Each structure stands twice: as C-alpha cells, then as structure tokens.
Amino acid sequence: MHGIALSRAIPQRTASAVLFLLLLNAGMAAQAQQAVYRCGQEYTNAPREPGLCEPLAQQAITVINGTRPAPSPAAAPTAVPARSTKSDPGSAEPASARPPGTPAAAARTPDVQQSERDAQARTILTQELDKARAQRVQLVQSYNLGEPEKWATETRNHQKYLDRVAEMKAAIERTERDIDSLQRELTRRPVQTSRRTP
C-alpha cells in the first residue's frame, strides 16, 4: 500500500510543477504585452495622467542585430624582430628598430610618403584656388558693378531684380572668402623641393 501512495505523489508533483510553469509563463506574457502610451513626445507604459495620453496599438518587437566590423590588416599583430647588437653604419637608428633584412632607405619611407601626400594636397589646393578665381571673375563680370542685365521676368517685378543682385553680391563675397582661405592653406604647406641624397 505504501508503494501505491508513492506512485500517485510523483505524478501529482509533476502536474503541479507543470501548472506552476504555465501560470508563470502566462504572467510573463501578460507583463510583456502591457499597453504602451504616447504622452506628447514621451512613450511609456505607466503614464502619469492616462487621460492625456493616447494608447498605442500592440506591435511585435523586432530586434536587428548589428554587424561586427572586420579587423583591419593594420591592426594585425606583427612579429617583433630579435634584437641585434650590430647596427647598419649608414643608419641613425639601431638595427633592432628595423626588421632583419630591411635596408636603411625603407626606414625613411614614412617621410617620403608624407612629402608625397603634402605635394598632392598642395596640387589639389592650387586647382581649387584656380577654380575659385575663375568663378570670381565670372561672377564679377555678370555683376557688372552692381547693375547686371535685367532678365525678362524682372522687368515687371523690380524686387526680383534686387534679390538677384543681392544674391550675386553675396556669392562674390563668399568666393572671395574661399580664395582667402585657400591661399592661407597654401601658405601653411611649404613648396616641396626635390632633395637628392648622395
């Protein structure tokens, strides 16, 4: 008889555990589906004044996972060369600062690359300055000392003409400021002279 009571207790415990889990799950689902209110610019599930807030329709929540950036090859760890007691006589830096087998000229490549970048930047600035000067010449020519030719639509409406003249004057001033800033930038970048090393 004792064995029969034990066999009935186990299914009863299992059933109560299953019932408990079902009720817990239903409670969490009900809590997850709480109403969301819009109160002006604020979204909340517990509005201070529910009469002034508008309940929003229930919507499924979508989670979009972000992408992870690929590691750049520059960030990859490099092997540290073994230290050497010998140094290259033509070099100012010790051999331990360079990987083995690297000539002394390779140590100067960052300087060469920087001078090439500076030369490219100077070329671009010079081109932009030439464009700005050409644009200024064209604007000054069409401005005609403050009296540009009237267009057909401006003969009846003088205010349109005055607005266009003011826009032209502002464009000329803006172009002159651009020219000044480009010239300042060019003075910051010295002219690169080709130096030959023996």
C-alpha positions in Angstrom: 0.0 0.0 0.0 2.9 2.3 0.7 4.1 1.8 -2.8 0.8 2.9 -4.3 0.7 6.2 -2.4 4.3 7.0 -3.6 3.4 6.3 -7.2 0.4 8.8 -7.0 2.5 11.5 -5.4 5.1 11.7 -8.2 2.6 12.4 -11.0 0.8 14.9 -8.7 4.1 16.8 -8.1 4.9 16.8 -11.9 1.4 18.1 -12.7 1.7 20.9 -10.1 5.2 21.8 -11.4 3.8 22.0 -15.0 0.8 24.1 -13.8 3.2 26.4 -12.0 5.4 26.9 -15.1 2.3 27.5 -17.3 1.0 30.2 -14.9 4.4 31.8 -14.6 4.7 31.9 -18.4 1.2 33.4 -18.8 2.1 36.0 -16.3 5.3 37.0 -18.1 3.4 37.1 -21.4 0.8 39.4 -19.9 3.5 41.6 -18.5 5.3 41.7 -21.9 2.1 42.8 -23.6 1.4 45.8 -21.4 -0.2 48.8 -23.1 2.2 51.5 -24.3 1.0 55.1 -24.2 2.2 58.1 -26.1 2.1 61.2 -23.9 3.2 64.1 -26.1 6.8 63.3 -27.1 7.2 60.6 -24.4 6.4 56.9 -24.7 5.7 55.0 -21.5 3.8 52.0 -20.1 3.0 53.9 -16.9 1.6 57.4 -17.8 1.2 60.0 -15.1 -2.1 61.2 -16.5 -3.7 58.4 -18.5 -6.5 60.8 -19.7 -4.0 63.0 -21.6 -2.1 60.0 -23.2 -3.0 58.0 -26.2 -2.7 54.2 -26.1 -0.8 52.7 -29.0 -1.7 49.5 -30.8 0.3 46.4 -29.8 3.1 45.6 -32.2 5.6 42.9 -32.5 9.1 43.9 -31.3 11.8 43.5 -33.9 15.5 43.2 -32.8 18.0 43.8 -35.5 21.5 42.6 -34.7 24.3 44.8 -35.7 27.3 43.7 -37.8 30.8 43.5 -36.5 33.5 45.3 -38.4 36.2 43.1 -39.9 39.6 43.6 -38.3 41.9 45.8 -40.4 45.1 44.4 -41.6 47.0 47.3 -40.0 45.7 46.1 -36.6 47.1 42.6 -37.0 49.9 41.9 -34.6 53.3 41.7 -36.2 56.2 39.7 -35.1 58.8 41.5 -33.0 62.3 41.1 -34.6 65.0 39.6 -32.4 67.4 42.2 -31.0 70.7 42.5 -32.7 73.9 44.2 -31.3 75.1 45.2 -34.8 73.7 48.3 -36.4 73.9 49.5 -40.0 76.6 52.1 -40.3 74.6 54.2 -42.8 71.6 54.4 -40.5 70.9 56.6 -37.5 68.7 54.1 -35.8 69.8 50.7 -34.4 69.2 47.5 -36.2 66.8 46.3 -33.5 64.3 49.0 -34.6 64.0 47.5 -38.0 63.1 44.0 -39.1 66.1 42.0 -40.2 66.9 42.4 -43.9 65.3 45.9 -44.2 67.6 48.5 -45.8 68.1 51.9 -44.2 66.1 53.6 -47.0 63.0 51.7 -46.0 63.1 53.5 -42.6 62.7 56.8 -44.4 59.5 55.8 -46.3 57.1 57.5 -43.9 58.9 60.8 -44.6 58.7 60.2 -48.4 55.1 59.2 -48.2 54.3 62.3 -46.1 56.0 64.6 -48.6 54.1 62.9 -51.4 50.8 63.5 -49.5 51.8 67.1 -48.9 52.6 67.6 -52.6 49.2 66.0 -53.6 47.4 68.3 -51.1 49.2 71.3 -52.5 48.3 70.4 -56.0 44.6 70.0 -55.1 44.6 73.3 -53.2 46.2 75.0 -56.2 43.5 73.5 -58.5 40.7 74.6 -56.1 42.2 78.1 -55.9 42.3 78.4 -59.7 38.6 77.3 -59.9 37.6 79.8 -57.3 39.4 82.6 -59.1 37.8 81.7 -62.4 34.4 81.6 -60.6 35.0 85.0 -59.1 36.0 86.5 -62.5 32.8 85.2 -64.0 30.6 86.5 -61.0 32.2 90.0 -61.1 31.7 90.1 -64.9 28.0 89.2 -64.6 27.6 91.5 -61.6 28.6 94.5 -63.8 29.4 96.8 -60.9 26.1 96.3 -59.2 24.0 96.7 -62.3 23.6 93.3 -64.1 21.4 93.0 -67.1 17.7 92.6 -66.3 16.0 89.3 -67.2 12.6 89.3 -68.9 10.8 88.3 -65.7 12.5 91.1 -63.8 11.2 94.0 -66.0 7.8 93.9 -64.3 9.0 92.9 -60.9 11.8 95.1 -59.7 12.1 93.2 -56.3 13.2 90.1 -58.1 16.0 92.0 -59.8 17.1 93.5 -56.4 17.1 90.0 -54.8 19.2 88.6 -57.7 21.7 91.4 -57.4 22.0 90.8 -53.6 22.5 87.1 -54.2 25.2 87.8 -56.8 27.0 90.2 -54.3 26.8 87.5 -51.6 28.2 84.9 -54.0 31.1 87.2 -54.9 31.9 87.8 -51.2 31.7 84.1 -50.5 34.0 83.3 -53.3 36.5 85.9 -52.1 36.4 84.3 -48.6 37.1 80.9 -50.3 40.0 82.3 -52.1 41.4 83.8 -48.9 41.1 80.5 -47.1 42.7 78.5 -49.9 45.6 81.0 -50.0 46.0 80.7 -46.2 46.1 76.9 -46.5 48.7 77.0 -49.3 51.0 79.2 -47.2 50.8 76.5 -44.4 52.1 73.9 -46.9 55.6 74.8 -48.0 56.7 74.1 -51.5 58.5 70.8 -51.7 61.9 70.9 -53.3 63.4 67.8 -54.6 66.4 66.9 -52.5 68.9 64.3 -53.6 70.8 62.3 -51.1 74.3 61.2 -52.1 
